Amino acid sequence: MMKFRFRRQGTDPQREKIKQELFAFNKTVEHGFPHQPSALAFDPKLELMAIGTKSGAIKVYGHPGVEFTGLHKDITAVTQILFLPGQGRLLSLLDDNTIHLWELVAGDPREVGGDKREGVVCLQEVDSYSLPGRPGIESCSATRVTVLLLLRSCDQLCMGTEGGGLYFLELPRLSLKDNQTLLQDQVTQSLPDDYRCGKSLGPVESLQEHPQQSGKILIGYSRGLVVLWDLSTRHTEQLFLGKQQLEGLVWERSGNLFVSSHNDGGYSVWAVTNGNIYNHQPVSSTIPYGPFPCKAINKILWRTTQTGSPVLLYSGGMPRASYGDRHCLTIQQDKDHVTFDFTSRVIDFFTVHSIDPEKEFDEPSALVVLLEEELVVIDLQTPGWPSMPTPYLAPLHSSAITCSFHISSVPPKLWERLVNAGKAQQGRQHAHGSWPICGGKNLAPPPKQQELLLTGHEDGTVRFWDASGVALTPMYKLSTANVFHTDCDPCDDPQDASDDPDMQQEEEWPPFRKVGCFDPYSDDPRLGIQKISLCKYSNKLVVAGTAGQVIVLGLSDERSDHLVDVSVVDLLQDREGFTWKGHERLEPRLKPAPFPPGFQPLVLVQCLPPASVTAVALHAEWNLISFGTSHGFGLFDYHRRNAVLARCTLHPNDSLAMEGPLSRVKSLKKSLRQSFRRIRKSRVSGKKRTITTTPTSKVQEANAALAEQEDVAPIQRRIEPRSADDSLSGVVRCLCFADTFLRDGTHHGPTLWAGTNSGSVYAYALEVPGVGLGRVCERGGAGESSVCVEALLGKEIQLMHRAPVVSISVLDGRGKPLPDPYEASQDLSIAPEMTNAHSVLIASEEQLKVFSLPKVSAKTKFKLTAHEGCRVRKVALVVFNSTVQEDYSEHTLVCLTNLGDMHLFNIPGLRPQVRYDCIRKEDISGIASCVFTKNGQGFYLISPSEYERFSLSAKVLTEPLCSVQLDRPLEPTPASDGMTPQANGTHKNQMGQAEGQTEEPPSSLSSPILDTPLDSPLSFADLTLDSTGEITVEDVRDFLTTVDEAENNLKNIKEEEGRSAGILIN
């Protein structure tokens, strides 16, 4: 008998060219708030702000859309940043005592949207310096830099050290000027004997240059001494003999006064006179929150105004016993006194004010506060000092992100209504002045379509973000807490002043005012949002939560007070022997509740047992929703408020599903025991592979067949059967509505598909009144409103490998995905092909497979786990448009695996196209949080507060394109092919989009990590069926990797040590 052999087929040049026009991988921009910020700076001339992080990243922001990112070579915390005003240069001090010079440099001209763009710039490190230790002193702590001061001339940098010395660097060459060095011994000699007392002055805590006389520097030492030093004459002009430990200094604009802040929670005002060199007492000393012991005032600012009363701003100073745990910043002006109470630590702050030397007053217009978890901007020109909405840098993690959902091509009417709802929600909470950080020019063309990113959160809120451009801007926030009786605030109405955090001012002292939206604490973890689905044509939204709650909401422009209908669906169907041991359901409100304009709840569907919802599907045209948990799935008609179907998917031995996500104690030992059994089982089976035995089972037959083909076919991994009674086998992983052929090949109609964790697929034929007769029933149609939807089980498929079903999609007669609800009926897309046979694409964790309909016979498949040793985590059907031919596009299946790589396949043939490395395989939360768009882009969390945006499309890119007008000529970027790490630890070109706003060359279609070329037999090996098609690897764990891979993994883990883990998305 002649054995079939796979032959290597040649590469098709035409196909390779088309691939290059369709696919290209780029990481484009990082949305959200920088993780673990550590430093802040502002350039008042260019109106740019810079933020440094503990991971060594520097992010520069200006006008919305103007962003630059740089990353130091070492992952070391940035402790201080200074701009060279107007020059597009900045200096960074790292925790390893090195100083780095960065510049904005010109990039190459590039074509964007058919137009050639000039003047695009990027941020690049050009020099670095490390201060050497003092001769004869072994310890380097004496020369450890504690504070930096850039002189007004911008040609010298003054560095204060821990040993009390001052050193000067020449800029921009970063060369030390030895003749300017001022050591602490020189200062001590000029002190009076009674003050000297043999004590050290301590580290230099603050350096401030005289606002009117260049070259005169105020030096503040930790012990409390303040020295006015003349740099040109190198002598002491005046000594201010403070006795309280010093924290910070600030000049008054005229230079006649300065203010010092201290560790006892007080501040002192000192007069600068030309008389006596010694000044023993300040003009005044105040402990604003005394007399009881207070915490230190870390930083203080003094700004003058035309009204005569200065504005005093300082952080800290709270009474230790009562409010020592508060994170506060105080603003005082005359009788106005507000203590801003934040929910995270104050890193730094600055004011936006006049820097014109001819003007007499500062006239501060805004206060910018960098907190550990968010950025808050206060309008200082509006009475009451309200906060301003941020067009970017909004804290995505104001409550922990639990899920996300993306909508492309949002209709203008829906967009407008969401914007109006968001504005009504802000009410009086925010000032509406202009954004103060507005430097640079955004060169990116306006977005061709509006995009929405929805994020579900632990506190039961859903936040809507404008994801159309580089800046991820908050639009609207929906809260579901007021549907239930919880400890949360029952009213989310912004019109009520009592609920307005910026308007609240407690009568107690200090006069606290809550500011900011970061609130990581959830009153009830059951409120957490697990799944979201939105129909952009009908404005219907479905959100599902941790306690089995499924809420259907509709969009309204008016405030409403109404009672939410409640329906209970029992998914266990009175099955005996199962007792729910998890959390209780949330109690719905029994009285009408107020709902502000925006999405308002119509009906609440409560699943029993109240387990976390694992899948939802919405078909607004049929008025149907489907939902699944670890116990089963249900179908609900929200128009008629009728439960259509409830199907239990539990296996008789599936007791773990009854414990719930909040009851892990009993299941921990069991899951660990099962994991070790699987590992041991895999190792034992691996040892037995070399032993020849008579194939007596399906598994052994498959392994024997693979052994025979090893010399001619691509290497496939051995397969292990999954146990039919694995815990959580009944978890519903995916749900899908489709108008297709299920009963026979001539009549199509509505269907519902469900896939479970044990590889089971259920297909139901639905009888929807008015559908299938050429029309869809309208709401309230005569004679049809009383007819109920019916569901009849049509097919039940059990995948032989029993791998979890990740996705189900129905393809029309042309092999294209079916359009979304309303798209076909309202001529918003090409009508599906209904004359030829349909097919269903089922993606499990181990393989992709296409079945014909209605017979459900296998047509083609690709065994991803057997070939690549990875498991499918996320699947999406994406349209890729050509960069050359406007009317050419392809539907492609995109798979994200547990190794963090992207595999692209054509449909329905499932031929591999390209593969890209995207996410580190150790970044489990990043992989779990990934969401794809329909046009070839995607988002995933690189930290609890940041999304990385990437593109798989050669045509569709959302990236920063910006320029800045500088006081110096822009130098061209030196050509470099080197790779530098991005802020999240991945790698990209030095001139990559997020760093340099210039496009890198299209990615090679054959990724360097691809072991097998695209033209190898592997590309075609799975296009024919064999008898072992549905038996693949039981589970792919890290122990399946080779020794070399394990060593590389260990190395990667060590490199990533110290980075906090992200948020795990359920």
N, C-alpha and C positions, 0 to 999 in steps of 0.2 A: 504494500500500500504506500502510495507516494505521500509524503508528509508536506503540508504547506509551510513555506518559509517566507518570513517577512523580508522584503527587499528594501534597501535604502533607496528612497526616491529623491530625485534631484530637486533643488530649490527652484521655484518658479519666480523668475525675476519680476514679472509683472505683479504677482501677488505680494512680493516683498516691498515693492514700491507703494502699493495700495496701503499696506500696513503702516509704512512711514507717514503716509498722509492722514491716517486715522488715529494711531496710537502714539503717545509719548508720555512718560511719567515725570511729573514735576511736583515737588512740595513748594507751594506758592506763598502762603502767608499763615501766620499764627494769630488766631482770634482769641480775644479774652484778656484776662488780667495776668501779667507776668507772675510766675510762681516764685514765692519767697523773695520779694524785692528787698533790697538792702541799701540802696542809695538813690538820691534824687538830685537833679540839677535843672536849671532853666537858663536859656539864653534870651535876655530881654530884647536884643536887637533882632534876632532871627525869629523870635517867638517860638522856639522849639524847646521841648522838654525831654530829658533823658532819664531813664530808670535803669539801675543796675541790679543784678540779682545775685543770689548766693551761688548759683551755678556758673557764674562768670559771663553772663550775657549782658549786653547793653542794647537797650531798645530806645530809639529816638522817635518822638511823635510830634506832629505839627497839626496842620489843617487835616480834617478827616480824609483819609486816603493817603496821607503823607506819613510813611513809616520807613525806618531803617533799622536793621538789626546787625549787630556784630557779636562775635563770641571770642573770648580770650582762649589761647591755646590750652591753658590749664583750667580745670574746673575748680576755680577758687573764688570765694566771695568778693564782690565789689563793695568796698567800704566807703568810697567817696568818689564823686564825679564833679568835674569843673568844666564849664564851657569857656572857650576863648571867644568872647562876645563878637558876633558878626563874621567870624572867620570860618565857621563850619568845622572847627576843631574842638576836641574835648579831651580832657585828661582823666584817667581812671586810676584810682589807688586800690590795689587788691590786698587781700588778707595776708598774702605772702610777702608784703612789703615792697612790691614792685609797682612802678608807675608806668602807664602806657599812654601813648599819644595816638589819637584816632583822627581821621580826616574824612570829610565828604569829598569824594573824587569823582571825576566825570567818567561815565560809561560810554560805550560805543552807541552811536545812533541806532535805533531799532524801529522796525515796522510794527505798528499796532493798528489792527482794524483797517489795513490798507493805507494808513497814513504814517509817514516817517516822523519819528519823534526825536528831537534833539534835546540835549541838556539833561538827560536822565543821569542821576548821580547815585552813588552807593557809599556805605560806611566801611572804612578800611583802617586797620592798625598799621601805623607807619614807623613807630619807634617805641622803645621801652627802656627803663632805667631802674636800677636797684641801688639803694643807698648803701655804701660799704660800712662795715663796722669801724668803730674808733680804734686807732692803734693802741695796743697794750691792753685792750679790754676783750676778753674772750666772748662774753655774752653779746649778742646782737640786739638785745632788748633796748639798750640805750639809744640806738639809732632806728628803732621801730617808729615809723611815721604815724602820728596820731591825728594830725590835722593839716590841711593844705590851704594855701591862700594864693590866689592869682592876683598879682599887682595890676593896677588899672592900666598900666602901659602895655600889658600882655606880653612883655618880654622876659619876665622873671616869675618863677614859682617859688614861694616860700613854704618850707616844710617844717612843721613843729614835731618834735620827737618825744618819746617816752622818757628819755634822759634829760629833757628840758632844753635841748639845744635847738638852734634854728639853722637850717641849711637852705641854700638858694640854688635853683637850677635855671640855666639860661634856656629860653624858649625861642624857636621850636626845636632846638638841637638837643635838648635834655642833657646838657653838660653842667657839671657841678662848678660853682664859683666859690673856690676856697677862701678867697679874700673877704667874702661877705658873711662867712659862718659866724654865728653868735652862740657861744656856749654858756651854760648856766653859771659857770664860775665868774664870768665877766659881769653878769647881772648881780650876783651875790655880793661882789665887792662894793657895789654902790648902795647897798642896803644899810640902814642904821643897825647898830649892834643889838638893840633890844628886839628887833624884828627877826634878825638872822638866827640867833639862838642855836646855831649848829644844825638846823633842820634843812632838809632838802626842799626845794620849791615844788617838786613833783613834776609830772609830765606837762607839756604844753597842751592846754585844753581848747584854746580858741585864739584865732588870729583875725584881726580886722584892720583894714587899711583906712586911714583918715579920709572922710568923704570929700574934703575940700583941698587937702594938702597931700599930694602924691608923695610916696616914699616914707610917710610916717605910719608906723604899724603899732597897733595895740596888741600886746602879747599877754595872754592870760594863763597863769600857771594854776595847777590843781590846788595848791595850798591856799590860794586866794589873792596872791600878788598879781597886779596888773601893771605892765610897763609900757609906756609910750616911747617907742624907739625910732630914732631918725636914721634911716638907712643911708642917706647921703653923707652925713657927718659921723655916723657910727658912734653915737652917744645917746645916753638916756635923757629924754626931755622931762619926764615926770614919772613918779612912782606912786601907785595907788595901793596903800598897804591894807588890803582886805584880809580879814581873819577867818572868813567862812569859806569852806571848800567851794571852788568855782566850777560851774558847769558850762556857761556860755557868755558871750559878749555881743553887743550890737551898738553901733553908732547912731546918734541922732543926726539928721541930715545936715544940720549946720556945722557939726563937728565940735560944738561947745559942750555937749553932753554925751555920755555913753551909759549903757545899762548893763549890769552884770546879774546873772542868775546863779543861784546857789543850790546846794544839795539839801538845805533845810526847808525848801519850798518857798523861799523868799527871793526878792530881787532888789537891787540897790541902784540908785541914780547917782552918778559921779559927775562933778563939774571939772572941765579941763580949763585950767587957768595958766597964765604966764608967770605966776608968782613963785611960791615955794615949790621946790622939786618934790617934796614929800606931801602926800595927801592922805591923812589918817582916817578921815571920816567921810562917808558919802553924804550927798545932799539929803537923801531920804532912803529909808529901807522899809520894805513892806513884805509881810507874809500874808498874801491875800486870803488864804483859807486857814489861817491860824486861829487861835493861839496854840492849838494842840499840834503835836508833831506831824509834819507833812513830808510828802515825797519830793524828790528833787525836781526843779524846773530845768528840763533838759535843754531847751532852746527857747530863746526869746527874740522878738522883733518889735521895733518901735518905728511907727510910720506917722508922719506929720500930715495934717490936712488943713485946708483953708478955713475950716470952722474954728480952728484954734485948739481943739482938743485932739491930742494924738491918739492913734489907735495902737493899743498894746496887745500883742499876741504871744502866747507862750503855751508850751505843752508840759503836762505834769502838774506838780504842786498840790495834788489832792491830799486831804487828811488821811494819814496812814491807817488809822483804826477803822474809820467809817467807809472810806472809798478808795482804799489803797489798791484795789483790784480793777479800778476803772481806767479806761484809756481815754484821756480827755485832752482837749485843747481849748483854751480860754481866750475870748476877745473882750477887751474893755475899751470903751470910749466914753468919757464923761460919766453919765449915770447909766449908760447901757452896759450890761454885763451878761454875757452868755457863755456857758460852759458846754461845749459840744462833746457829747458822750458817744464814743465810737465802740464798735463791737470787736475791734482788733487793734493791735498795738500801733502807735504812731511811729513811723520810720523817719519821716522828715517832712518839712513844709516850707513853702515860700509864698511871697505875695507878688502879684503883678501890679506894678506901680510905675510912675514916671521916672525915667532915668535921664531926662534932659537936664544937663547941669545948669542951664539958665533959669530953670523953674525953681521956685522957692520951696515947694511942698512935694511930698511923695504922692499924695492922692491915691492910695491903694484902691484898685478896682476889683480884685479877686484874690481869694486865698485858696491855694492848692495844697491839699494834704494827702501825702502818700501814706497809706496804712498797710498793714501786713497783708490784708485781703482785699483791699479796694482802693479806689481813688475818689476823693471827695473834693468838690470845688464849691466854695462859698462866695456868693455875690456880696461884695462889701459896699456896693453903691446903692443897693436897694434896702430900704428900712426893714429892720428885722433880720437882716443877713440870712436870706434863704439860700438853700443849696441849689446848684445848677445841674440839669440832666447832662450826663456824659454821652457824647456821640460815639465814643469807643472806650476801651478799657473797663467796660462794665463787668462786674464780678459774675461770671457764669455760675459760679458755685455759691451764690448767696445762700442757697440751700443746696445740699449735695445733689448733683445730677444723677438721675436714675435711668433715663432713657432719652432718646431724641428722634426727631422725625423731620424730613425735609420735603418742601413743596416747591416745585419749579413752575415758572410761567404763571404767577399768581394773577388772576383777573384784576383789572384796575379798580373795579367797584369794591371787591373784597378788600383790596389794599387800602383804599380810602376809608372804608369803615373801620378797619383795624387801627389806622392812624388816629382817627377821631376818637375811638374808644380809649386809646392810650393817652391822648391829650386830656380827655375828661377824667381819666384816672389820676393823672398828675395833679390836676386842680391847682391848689395853692401850695402844693408841696415844694414846687421848684420855681426859681426865678427863670425868666425867659430872655435874659441878656445874651449877648454874643459870647461864643466860646473863646476864652482868653488865649488858648494855645493854638494859634492859627498860622504858624509859619509854613513856608514852602508852598509849592503849587502842585496840585494833583493833575497829572497828565493823562491819566487813564480815561478812556472814552466812557461815556455814560453807559450803564448796563442795558443790554438789549431786552432784558426781562427782569421782573421782580422775583426775588427768591425769599422764601421764609424758612427759617430753622426754628423748630419747636423743641424745647427742652422740658422734660418732666423732672420734678424735683421731689425730694424726700418729704417736704412739708405740705405736699398736696397741691402745689402750684404748677402751672404750665406757663412758660415764658415764651413770647413770640419775638424773634430777632430778625432784623433786616439783614439778610445774608447776600444781598445783591452785589456788594462791592468788598473792598478791602476792610473797611470798618464794619464790625459786627455791632449794629446799633439796636438797643432795646426798643421795642414798639409797644408792647402790651403785656400785662400779666393777668392770668386767670387763676383764681383761687377756688378750690373745691371744698375747702374746710367748712364753709357755711352751709353746705348741704347736710352736714352731720352735727350731732351734739358732741363737741370736743372742748378741750381747754383753750382752743385757739379763739381769737377775737371773732365773734359771730358776724360781725359787720365789716364788709370790705368796701364800704361806700366812701369815696374820697371827698364827697360833699360835706361830710360830717367833720367839723373841725376837731372833734375829740379824737378822731382816728388819724389826724394829720400829724405825723411825727415831727415835722418841722415847726408846727404851730403849737405843739405841746410845750409848755414851760411850767415845770413844777414850782410851787411856791417855796419849797424847801431850799436850803442853802447847802451846797452851791446850786446855782440856777441851771440845772442840767437840761439839755435838749438832745434827744436821740437823733442822730444823723447817720445816713448811710443805709444800705440795704443788705449788707452781709449779715445773715442770721443763720448760723449753722445748726441751731438747735430746733428740732421738731417736737412739738408738743405730743404728737402721737405718730409713731412710725407706721401705723396702719394707713395713714393718709398718703404714703408714698405713691407716686405715679409710676406704673410699670410699662404701660403701652399707650400709644397715641395713634389716632388715625383721623385725618381731616379730608373732607371732600370740598375742594375749592370752588365747585360749581353750585352746590346747594347750600354751602356755608354750614354744614353739619360737622360736628366734632365729637369724637368718642375718646374718652380717657378712662383707663382702667387702672386699678390700684392694688395695693398689697393685701387688702382684706377682702378681696373678691368683689369689690365695687366696680361697676361699669356704668358710666354716666354718659348719656347722650345730650349734647348741648346744641343750641341754635343761636345764631347771631342776631342781636337786637340792638337798635340804636337808642332805645329808651330804657330808662330805669323801670324795674318791675318788682312787684311784691307778689310772690305766688308760692303755692305749695308744690313741691316736686313729687310727681307720681313715683311710687315704689313698686317694683315687681320682684318676687323672689323665685329663683330657679334652683331646684335641687338637682345637682349633677350626679349624686349617688343613686338617685331613683330608688330609694328605700332598700338599697342592697344591705344585706345583713353581714355582721362581722366586722364592720368598719366604724371606728369611733374617732372623731376629730379631736386631736390633742393640742391643737394650735391656738392662736389668738381668737378672740371673739370678733364678731362683725361690728362694724361701726353703726351706731344708732342714728337712723335718719331723723331729721326734724319733722315733727308732726304739725307744726304751725307754719304759715307763710313766712318766708324770709326775704329780705331785700336783696336784689341783685342789680349791680350797676350796669351801665351800657357795655355791650360786648357780648361774649358768649355766655348764655344763660342756660342752666340745666332744664331739660324737658322731662327726662325720665331717668330714674335710678334703677338699674338691674343689679340685684344682689345675688351672687353665687353662694350656694351652700354645698359643702363646707366653705367658709370664707378664706380660701387659700389665695395666694397671689396669682393674679391673672398673667398668663404666659403668652397669650396670643389674642389679637383682635382683628376683625375685618369689618369694613363698612361698605355697604352698597346703598348709597342714598337714593338711587333711582328706584330701587325696590323697597326702600324704607326698612332695610334689614341690617342687623348687626349680628356678628358671631363672635364668640369669646371662648377661650379655653383656659383651663387650669391644670393642676397636676392630677385632677380627678376625672376630667372629661371636658366636653365642649357643649355649648348651647347655641340656639338660634332664636333671635327675638325680633318681632315686628314692632318697631317703636312708634309706628303710625297708629296701629290698632291696640297698642299696649298688650300684646299677646305673645306668650312664650310658645314658639313653634316646635322646638326640639330640645331635648336634653339627653346626651349620650354619655354614659360612664365608660371610661377607658382603663379603669384600674384592673390590674392583674390580681388574682386571688392572694398572691404572696406580697403584694406591694404595700406593706405596712408603713414604710418610711414616708409615703405621701401623706399620711394622716397626721404627721407631727408638725408640719408647717415650717416656714422659714424662720420663725422666731422661737422655735423649740428645737435646738440643735444638740442638746446635751445627750439625749439618748441615742441620737443617730451618729454621733461623732465616732464612738467606738466601732459601730457597725460599718461605717463607711471606710474607716482606716483598715479594718479587718478585710473588707472586700478588696481594697486597693492592694494590700499585700498578697492576697490570694491570687489576684490577677497577675501581679508581677512574678510570683513564684510559678504560676501556671505557664506564663510566657517563657520563662527561663527553662523550665522542664521541657516544654515543647520544642524549644530551640536546640536543646541537647539531643533530642530524639530525631532531629531532622536528618542526621547522617545515617540513621538506621533504616534499612530497607524493610518495609513491612507490606503485607498484603492490604491494599486499599479496601477497607470494609465500610467506610462512611463517606459521606459527601466531602467532608473536609480532607480526608486522606486522598481521595480521588483527585481533588483539586491540586493538592500539593504534589502528587505524583505527576500530574499533567504538566505542572510548572517545571518540575525537574527535567522532564523530557524536552521541554522547549527552551531550556536555558541557553543553548548554544545558538539559537536562531531568533529568539524573541527578546524583547526588553525585559530586564530583570524586574520581577514582581515580588513584593513581600508576601511572606506566608500569611495565610488567613486563619483566623481563630473564630469560632462561632460565639456569638453573644448569647448570654443566658436569657431565656424567655421570661424569667422571673426576677430580672434585675430590679433593684429599687428604683422608684420613680419612672418606671417604664411607661406609665400612663400619661406622662406630662405631654400636653398638646403643644407642639412646637410652632406650628404654622396653620393658618386658615386662609382660604381663598374662595372668592365668588367668581363664577364664570358663566357666560351664556354659550353653551357648547353641546355637543352630542354625547349623551350618556346612555340613553335607553336604546337607541338605534341610530343608524347612519343617515336617516332622512329627516328626523325631527330634532331640532335643537331647542334648548330651553335653559332656564336658570339652574345652576348647580352650586353646591357647596362642597369644598374639599377640605379635609383636615388631616394633618400628619402628626404622629406621636413620637415619643422618645424611643419606642421599641420597633420602629420601622413599619408601623401600621399606617395605612392611608384609607380614609373613609370618603366615599363620594356619594352625595345625596342629590337626588333630583328634586327640585322645588317647584311647587305649583303656586305661582304668584299671580293674583288676579290682575288681568289686563296685560300680562307679559306673555309673549308667544302668539298673541293675536294681532301683532303689528303695532301695538301701542302699549304704553304704560299708564296704569290708572292714575288719574289725578287725585289729589287729596280731596276727599269728600265727594268723589264721584258717585252718581246715583246707582244704587243697586249693587255696588262693588265694595263699599266700605264695610259691609257686614260679612263679606266672604273672607275667610281666614286663609293665611298662607299654610301650605302643607309641605312636609318633607318626607321623602321616601328613599330608603337606602338603595342605591343603585349598584355600587361596586364596593368591595372591601379587599384591599391589596395588602399582602404581607411581604415586605422585602425579606429575602432569605438571609441577608447578612444582618438584619435587625438593627442596623445603624439608625440613629435618630434622623428624622426627616427635617431638614432645615428649611426647605422652600418647595412650594408647588406653584407652577405657572402653566396656564393653558395657552397653547399656540394655535393660531388659525390655519387655514388651508395653505397659506403661503409660508408658514413657519414663523410668523411674527406674533409677538405678544398681543393679547386682546386689549382694546382701548379701555381706559378708565370709564366708570359710570358717567353718563351724559355726553361723553365725547362723540360717540357714534350717533346717538339720537339727535344731537344738536349740531351735527356736521362740524365738530371741532377737530376731528381727525379723520384719517382714511378709514372707511368702513371695513370691518374684518371680513376676510374671505370665508363665506359660509357654504360654498358649494363643494369644495374638496374636504377630505377628511381632516379633522383636527387631531392634535396630539397634546400630551401632557408631559411637562418636564418636571421630574421629581429629583431634587437634590438632597441626598442624605449626607451625613458627615463623611462618608467614605467614597461615594461615587455619584456621578451624574448620569441620569438615565431618561431617555425619551420613550414614551409609550404611545402607541396609536389609539385613537378613540373611534368608536365606543368599545372596541374589543379589548382594549388594554393589553395589547401585545407589544413586547419590547422591540424597538426599532434600532436604537443605537445607545451607546453608553461610553463613559470614560471613568476608569477606576483610579481616582486620584490617590487614595491612600495606598493602594497596592503599588503604584509607580513612584509616588513622590514621598511617601511616608508621612503625610500630613493629613489633617482633618479639616473639613469645610466648616468655617465659622459663620460667614456672612455670604449671601448670594444676592445679586441684583441683575436685572435685565436693563441694559443701558444702550442708548442710541449714540453712536459715534459718527460725527459728520466729517467729511473730507476737507482738508485745508485747500485743496486744488479745485475740486469739482463741487460747486455749490449745491447741486441737487443730488449728490451721492452720499448715502449714509448706510450704516450697517447696524443691525441689532446684535448685541454681543452679551454673552453671559460673563459676569465678573464674579470671581470667587476669592474671598479672603480666607486664608487658612490659619491654623493655630500657630504656624511658624512665622506669620506676619507677612507672607508674600501674596501677591495678587496674580491669579491665573485668569486669562481671558480666553474664552472659547466662542466660536461662531455657533449660531443656532439655525436650524435644529441639528446640524451635523456633529456638533460638539468636537470640532477640530481645534486643537490648541493653537492659539495665535501668538501671544507673548506672555512673558512672566516678569514681574518686577518685585524687587524687595521694597517693602513699604514700611513696616513696623517691626521693631525688635521683637523677637519671639518671647523674650522675657517680659515684655510689656503686656501682660494679660488684660489689664483694664483698657489699654488702648485698643487692642483687638476687639474686645467685647463692646466697646462704645462706638465702633465705626459705623457710619451711615453713608450711603451712596446717594448721589443725585441722578436724575434721569439723563443728564447730558455728559456724564463722564467725570464728574468731580466727586469729592468725598470729604468727610470730616472724621477725626478721631481725637480723643483726649490724650494730650501729652503730659498733662498734669491735672489736678482737680479743677483748675481755673482756666485752662487753655485748650482750645481746639487747634489742631494742625489741619490746614486745608491742603488738599492735594488734587492733582488732575491726572487722569489717565488719557485724556483726549489731547490730540495735537492741536486742535482748534480752540477749544474752550478753556480759557485760563482766567482766573481772577487773582491778580497779583498787583503789588504796589508799583506804580509808575509815577515818579515825582521828581521835581527839581527844586533847588533852593538858590536864591540870589545871595551871593556871598560878597564880603568886602575884599576878597582875594581871588585871583584867577584860579579856576578849577583845573587841576592837573589831571591828565589822562591816566586811566587805570593801567598799571603794568600788566602785561599779559602773563597769565599764570594758569596752569592746568592743575594746580594742587587742589586737594580736597580739604575743606575745613569743616569741623563739626558745627551743626546747627544748634540752636539753643536747647533743643530737646534731646540732644545726644546723637541724633542721626547725622548723616553726612550729605553735603551738597556742594556744588561748585562755589568758589569764592565769590563769583559774580552772580550767584543764584538770586531768584526773585525776592525772597524775604530779606536778603542781605543787600543786594545791589540793584534791585529793580531792573535788571537786564536779563534777557532770556538766555538760558543756556541752550546749547545745541540739542536737537531732538535726541531723545534717548535711543540707544541702540536697541534694536528689536530683540536681539539675543542678549539677555541679561548675563553679566559675567558669572553669576552664580548658577546659571542654568547648566546642569550637568549634561543634559542631552540636547543636541541641536534641534531646532524646530523641524528640520527635514529628516530627522531620524525616524526609524520605525515606530518609536514611541508616539509620534504624532498621529499615527494611523492604526496602532495596534488595537485600539479599543473600539473601532468602528464596526466590527463584526461581533456577533454573539457567540459565546461558547457555553458549555454546560456549567461552568463554575462562575458564571457572571454575577450572581448575587451573593457569593460567599467571599468576604474580604476580611481585612484585619479587624479583630474584635475591638481593639482599643489601641491607639497610638500614644505612647507615653515617652517621656524623655529617656527612659532606659533603652529604647529601641535605637537611639543614636549610636554612632560609632564612638570609639575611644577618642579619636581626634576631635569629633564634634563636641564631646563632653568636655574636653580640655578647653576648647574655644568658648563653650558656654560659661565655664568657670571663670575664664579670663574676662568675659563680658560682664559677668555679675560683679566681679571685683572692681571693674572700671565704673560700674554704675552704683557702687556702694555709697551710701550717704544720701542718695536721692530718695525722697519719700515716695511711697507707692501712690498710685493714682486711685481713682474711685472705681470699684468694680461695678459694672452695670449688669443688672440682672436681666 
